[in-house]
Amino acid sequence: MDKAGGWLDSPLITTILLPVLTFGAGVGALIATHVGWSDVDRWWRGLAGLRQVFVAGGSVAMLLVFGWLVEIAMPAAIRAYEGYWRGWLAPLARLGVRCQTRRRNKLSAFHTDSDFACLHREFPPLSDGSADDWPLLPTRLGNVMLAAERYPNDRYGLDGVFFWPRLYGLLPGALLTSLGTARTNLERMLVVSLLSAFFSVVTVIVAGIGLPIQVWGSCLVGAALLSFLAYRAAVTAAIGYGDLIRASFDTHRSSLLAAIGPEPPTPRESDLWRTLGQVLYRRESDSRDPRFQLGRGENQLRIAAGAAGLLAGGLLALLGLRRSPNQNRPRRRLAAARGAGRRRGRRRLRN
């Protein structure tokens, strides 16, 4: 049971799969309402057992593929919810920026603790009383995330976007767990909001082919309301996530500085890394440092030894050819002397 509960609590199941299955069930209910529940039941009962398995399995497979596509599209969806709009959405983005600017100016006019906390957590920091330090985004979610990104730069002169991946690996396990939970909650609410908005579009499409108004009207209003509430919940989750990001830089930036080192990289270090790369990839380098000439020295030594061996072999062969005629002369003289002695012995016997 513990393993099953852990599997059901996994971020992929709760963030992607369950909302996608709910969305699929809602679309199926709309289609069944348009066709007629009795006709759908009659069609289902008319299928053979194997065909029912295939239909059910194909439906589940389509929902899983759709969930996989939703997971892939999540980074783009988050940027869209943050308000990074271009092209034909630019006029709408300017309108949203004006609304957010008025809201920030309204909060800046009051000096209560709650207003200051809301201004600090939901908008990028201000300096010197200027209201145009950082360009705002057209959505609340975008400004909340932008406020968390700009906090290290405003407080410590540290680029939060650049140094966050380097700091993340140095954070303790408890803080990483809290960050992961907050990020999962944020993404879950955005998935619910996105699928609810998409369900509203499907409702309008189905209404155009003859769905009763009391059905598609209630579905449209309910889906739109759920999308808005889920977005507001995502903004709340983003505020908590931003607070954890601020706490990470406040309490662990010294660990990041100690890991990276207070001194900037020098040209000598750059040359060292380039030389090491050459040695590891090619077993030689362009450096004159004798420590990095091992590969080249070994190759040159092997070539020189091979050349010396070939030269020595050639000299020995040449000396052998020169000495071979002189070595055969004594053998020829000995054979001639033996032949002459035999001829003299034969003459004496005849006489």
Secondary structure, 3 states (H helix, E strand, C coil): CHHHHHHHCCHHHHHHHHHHHHHHHHHHHHHHHHHCHHHHHHHHHHCCHHHHHHHHHHHHHHHHHHHHHHHHHHHHHHHHHHCCCCHHHHHHHHHHHHHHHHHHHHHHHCCCHHHHHHHHHHCCCCCCCCCCCCCCCCCHHHHHHHHHHHHHHHHHCCCHHHHHHHHHCCCCHHHHHHHHHHHHHHHHHHHHHHHHHHHHHHHHHHHCCCCCHHHHHHHHHHHHHHHHHHHHHHHHHHHHHHHHHHHHHHHHHHHHHHHHCCCCCCHHHHHHHHHHHHHHHHCCCCCCCHHHCHHHHHHHHHHHHHHHHHHHHHHHHHHHHHHHHHHHHHHHHHHHHHHHHHHHHHHHHHC
